């Protein structure tokens, strides 16, 4: 018959477990302290790096993007506030604030043409035109960071992906799968026809017309009847440059 452990044995086992637990806690604390020390060292080095390369960070969008990635790894957000060390050293808080204001203005100015949905690349091109005088380059990453800060205001600005394109939405329009399918198709030529939708998506004529009417009502599409083949084209400025539709006879 196997002998059961006595009270002394149980007490010894419990004491051993406590010792292992204490050792584990000490090791975890040492590791945590070491990580904190390493992060603090990296933050200090990051500050020195920022002082040394602040002109490159301000003027070079690629360098600026890489700097943001470095900051994210140590939990530093240079855009968290317009005040404080990073804002005073680099002034990039002001840069993104001003960029955000310009993005809002461009979205409002182009809304009559695109219904509040603009291609991110076109938005960037329009921003670069406004920055020619200051010779400051604006990257796609800069646009995305500025738009992310606009979200805090509850202004409805966000970036959505449709097919291969990123679109900036400045109105609370809800797009469903049918809407996205047509917008993705329109990326090829900037427009679609009912016949093309029927052929490529295997939709009925009624379904195609219903979705197109919905997009027209939202201001995202424009009608073009000025073609010899008699086929009505539905243009989508949000996935093609506005200039591409300027030569056509369009009707709302």
Helices and strands as residue ranges (DSSP letters): H 7-52, H 54-59, H 61-73, H 85-90, H 92-114, E 117-119, H 120-130, H 140-150, G 151-153, E 158-162, E 165-169, H 177-186, E 191-192, H 194-201, H 205-217, E 222-224, E 233-235, G 237-239, G 242-245, E 250-251
